[in-house]
Amino acid sequence: MTPIRDLHAAFNALAANLERFDGQSVRPQVGRSIIALAQLMTLALTTWPNLTADVLGRTAEGYCAGPRSISLFCLGSAAPQESGRWIAMVVCALVISGVYPRWTSILQAWVAISMAVSLSLPDGGEAVAVFSCALLIGVLLPNGKTFGWGRSAPAERPVLIAVGYAASLALCLQIAGIYFESGLAKLAVADWSNGSAMYYIVRDPMFGGVGPLGSVLAAVTANPLGSAVLTWGTILAECSIAVAFLLPHRFKRYGLLGVIVLHAGIALIMGLWSFALVMVGTAVVASYDLRPRDGRDDAELEVDTDVARERSTA
């Protein structure tokens, strides 16, 4: 019966955390602003012809066909319209400003979906932004503040706080799944399993390292040991991040640190800045805040929980 007892204890811990969940924390505002900055950079710094280029035989009309017609870029048109870009940029600016976070979260999700289905420059970040912004609607449901960067508003109904906490947990599961899948899938690729992948990535003509950093990385990966350390270190980092987001709350900060370090490196080497910002913003939201209880930190509370569990099994 130990598994049942442990499961019961896990649900009790979740219930205790629900009482401590800070539904009006500024952390989601920080995370969604980073995601919005990534979206704004893509929209503002990329020419419209490049955003709507024909890819794999899909014409401009193909980006507004069927369910894609709900896209912000396709309103009233059979092909993406540049006016949608300016509207999306305004939405991103509103998100960053922090006005009415509960309601602008819906607009940000619409922008994320529209960019994913109606633009032609995918880098992986737009797919992550879709589920992040969709779950942010739930995360921000208990946030009734007029200004997301401001002080907390009066407490919301418990049911809204529960929805916000559930959405935060779902985001943790999603981000853990992404890094587990990415890390473990690499083991099935010969270049990753034998430790040579970074040698080829650094020298890739499109996404490889450039400038002084590229020269340093080329020298490091020219040595088989250096290439192996960077290659296997990437796999280890991704799996460690996944584990951190599945552990109790106090470990999620280490997952966030890992995401920042990993994607800063990817951005510097490969130039995928918008992708890096989306992943970092998502991790910021996933490492949600819990209010201190009775003046004790999480470690002290966990010790008390373990003691109570031992007494119940004695």
C-alpha positions in Angstrom: 0.0 0.0 0.0 3.0 2.3 0.0 2.5 3.6 -3.5 -1.1 4.6 -2.6 0.1 6.3 0.5 2.8 8.1 -1.5 0.3 9.2 -4.1 -2.0 10.5 -1.3 1.0 12.4 0.1 1.7 13.9 -3.3 -1.9 15.1 -3.7 -1.7 16.6 -0.2 1.4 18.4 -1.1 -0.3 19.8 -4.3 -3.3 20.9 -2.2 -0.9 22.6 0.3 0.8 24.4 -2.6 -2.5 25.5 -4.0 -3.0 27.6 -0.8 0.4 29.2 -1.4 0.2 29.8 -5.1 0.6 33.4 -6.0 -1.9 34.0 -8.8 -0.9 37.7 -9.0 2.8 37.3 -9.0 4.8 39.5 -11.4 6.7 36.4 -12.7 4.1 35.5 -15.4 4.3 39.1 -16.6 8.1 38.9 -16.9 7.8 35.6 -18.8 5.1 36.7 -21.2 6.9 40.0 -21.9 10.0 38.0 -22.9 7.9 35.9 -25.3 6.2 39.0 -26.6 9.6 40.6 -27.2 10.6 37.5 -29.3 7.4 37.9 -31.3 7.9 41.6 -31.7 11.5 41.1 -32.9 10.4 38.6 -35.5 7.6 40.8 -36.8 9.5 44.1 -36.8 12.9 42.9 -38.0 11.8 40.6 -40.8 10.6 41.9 -44.1 7.0 41.1 -45.1 8.0 39.2 -48.2 10.3 36.9 -46.1 7.5 36.4 -43.6 5.2 35.2 -46.3 7.5 33.4 -48.7 6.5 30.3 -50.6 7.8 27.3 -48.7 7.6 23.7 -49.9 5.2 24.7 -52.6 2.7 26.4 -50.3 1.6 29.7 -51.7 0.5 32.8 -49.8 -3.1 31.6 -50.2 -2.2 28.3 -48.5 -1.4 30.2 -45.3 -5.0 31.3 -45.0 -6.8 28.1 -46.2 -9.3 26.2 -44.1 -8.9 26.7 -40.3 -6.0 29.1 -40.9 -8.5 31.7 -41.9 -8.9 32.6 -38.2 -5.4 34.0 -38.3 -4.9 37.6 -37.4 -3.1 38.0 -40.7 -6.0 36.5 -42.8 -8.9 38.5 -41.6 -11.1 39.5 -44.5 -8.5 38.1 -47.0 -7.6 34.9 -48.8 -3.9 35.6 -48.3 -1.9 37.1 -45.4 -2.1 40.9 -45.2 0.7 43.1 -43.8 -1.9 45.1 -41.8 -2.1 42.1 -39.5 1.6 42.5 -38.8 1.1 46.0 -37.4 -1.9 44.8 -35.3 0.2 42.0 -33.9 3.0 44.4 -33.1 0.6 46.6 -31.2 -0.6 43.6 -29.2 2.9 42.6 -28.3 3.6 46.2 -27.1 0.5 46.0 -25.0 1.6 42.7 -23.5 5.0 44.2 -22.6 3.4 47.3 -21.1 1.5 45.0 -18.7 -2.0 46.5 -19.2 -4.9 44.2 -18.2 -2.8 40.9 -18.3 -5.9 38.7 -17.9 -7.4 40.0 -21.1 -4.3 40.7 -23.2 -3.3 37.1 -22.6 -6.0 36.1 -25.0 -4.8 38.5 -27.7 -1.2 37.2 -27.2 -2.4 33.7 -27.8 -4.1 34.8 -30.9 -0.9 36.4 -32.2 1.1 33.2 -31.3 -1.4 31.0 -33.2 -1.5 33.4 -36.2 2.3 33.5 -36.4 2.5 29.7 -36.3 0.0 29.0 -39.1 0.3 32.0 -41.4 4.0 32.9 -41.5 6.8 31.1 -43.3 9.8 31.5 -41.1 9.6 28.8 -38.4 12.5 28.3 -36.0 10.8 26.1 -33.4 9.9 29.0 -31.1 6.6 29.7 -32.7 5.3 26.2 -31.9 6.4 26.6 -28.2 4.8 30.1 -28.1 1.4 28.6 -29.1 1.1 26.3 -26.1 2.9 28.8 -23.7 0.5 31.6 -24.6 -2.5 29.3 -24.5 -1.6 28.1 -21.0 -0.9 31.7 -20.0 -4.6 32.4 -20.4 -5.2 30.0 -17.5 -2.1 31.1 -15.5 -3.3 34.7 -15.6 -7.0 34.0 -14.9 -6.6 34.8 -11.2 -4.6 38.0 -12.0 -7.2 40.7 -11.9 -4.6 43.6 -11.9 -5.0 46.5 -14.2 -1.3 46.7 -14.6 0.7 43.5 -14.6 3.9 45.2 -13.3 2.1 46.7 -10.3 1.1 45.6 -6.9 -1.4 42.8 -6.2 -5.1 43.4 -6.5 -7.7 42.0 -4.1 -7.6 38.2 -3.8 -9.6 36.4 -6.5 -12.0 33.5 -6.0 -10.3 30.2 -5.1 -11.6 28.5 -8.2 -9.6 31.0 -10.4 -6.5 30.4 -8.3 -6.9 26.7 -8.8 -7.1 27.2 -12.5 -4.0 29.3 -12.5 -2.1 26.7 -10.5 -3.3 23.9 -12.7 -2.1 25.8 -15.8 1.3 26.4 -14.2 1.7 22.7 -13.5 0.6 21.9 -17.1 3.3 24.3 -18.3 5.9 22.5 -16.2 4.9 19.2 -17.7 5.0 20.6 -21.2 8.4 22.1 -20.8 9.7 19.0 -19.2 8.4 17.0 -22.1 10.1 19.2 -24.6 13.5 18.8 -23.0 13.1 15.1 -22.4 12.1 14.5 -26.0 14.9 16.7 -27.3 17.6 15.1 -25.1 16.5 11.5 -25.5 15.9 11.8 -29.3 19.5 12.9 -29.8 20.7 9.5 -28.4 19.2 7.8 -31.5 21.2 10.0 -33.9 24.7 8.7 -34.6 26.5 12.1 -34.5 25.0 12.8 -31.1 25.6 9.4 -29.6 29.2 9.3 -30.7 30.0 12.8 -29.5 30.7 14.5 -32.9 27.5 16.5 -33.4 28.8 19.8 -32.2 31.8 19.5 -34.6 29.4 19.7 -37.5 27.0 22.2 -36.0 29.7 24.7 -35.3 30.8 24.4 -39.0 27.3 24.5 -40.5 27.3 27.2 -43.3 23.9 28.5 -42.3 23.7 28.1 -38.5 27.3 27.6 -37.5 29.4 29.8 -35.2 30.8 33.1 -36.6 33.3 35.7 -35.5 35.6 35.2 -32.6 33.2 32.9 -30.8 33.0 30.7 -33.9 36.8 30.5 -34.1 37.0 29.5 -30.4 34.3 26.8 -30.8 35.9 25.5 -34.0 39.2 25.1 -32.2 37.5 23.4 -29.2 35.5 21.0 -31.3 38.5 20.2 -33.5 39.6 18.2 -30.5 37.5 15.0 -30.1 37.3 15.4 -26.4 36.1 19.0 -26.7 33.5 18.0 -29.2 32.3 15.1 -27.1 32.0 17.3 -24.0 29.9 19.9 -25.8 27.8 17.3 -27.5 27.0 15.1 -24.5 26.9 18.1 -22.2 24.0 19.4 -24.3 22.1 16.1 -23.9 22.8 16.1 -20.2 21.7 19.7 -19.8 18.4 19.1 -21.6 17.5 16.0 -19.5 18.5 17.8 -16.3 16.3 20.7 -17.1 13.4 18.3 -17.7 14.0 16.7 -14.4 14.2 20.0 -12.5 10.8 21.1 -13.8 9.3 17.9 -12.5 10.8 18.2 -9.0 9.3 20.2 -6.1 9.0 23.9 -6.5 12.3 25.0 -5.1 14.2 23.0 -7.8 12.5 24.8 -10.7 14.8 27.8 -10.3 17.7 25.5 -11.3 15.7 24.4 -14.4 15.2 28.1 -15.2 19.0 28.8 -14.9 19.7 25.8 -17.1 17.3 27.1 -19.8 18.9 30.5 -19.7 22.5 29.2 -20.0 21.6 26.6 -22.7 19.6 29.0 -24.9 22.1 31.8 -24.5 24.7 29.5 -25.9 22.4 28.4 -28.8 21.6 32.0 -29.6 25.2 33.1 -29.6 26.3 30.1 -31.7 23.3 29.7 -34.1 21.7 33.1 -34.0 18.3 31.8 -32.9 17.5 34.7 -30.6 13.7 34.6 -30.9 13.6 30.9 -30.2 15.9 31.5 -27.2 13.6 34.2 -25.8 10.5 32.1 -26.2 12.1 29.2 -24.3 13.4 31.5 -21.5 10.0 33.3 -21.2 8.2 30.0 -21.0 10.6 28.7 -18.3 10.2 31.9 -16.3 6.4 31.3 -16.1 6.8 27.6 -15.4 9.0 28.3 -12.4 6.0 29.8 -10.6 5.9 31.6 -7.2 4.7 30.1 -4.0 4.1 32.3 -1.0 6.1 31.5 2.2 4.0 29.8 4.9 4.4 30.3 8.6 7.7 32.0 8.0 9.3 28.7 6.8 10.9 27.9 3.5 10.2 24.9 1.2 13.0 22.8 2.7 11.7 23.1 6.2 8.1 22.3 5.1 9.3 19.2 3.3 11.1 18.0 6.4 7.9 18.4 8.3 6.0 16.5 5.7 8.6 13.6 5.8 8.3 13.5 9.6 4.5 13.3 9.4 4.7 10.6 6.8 7.1 8.5 9.0 4.8 8.8 12.0 1.8 7.7 9.9 3.7 4.6 8.8 5.1 3.7 12.2 
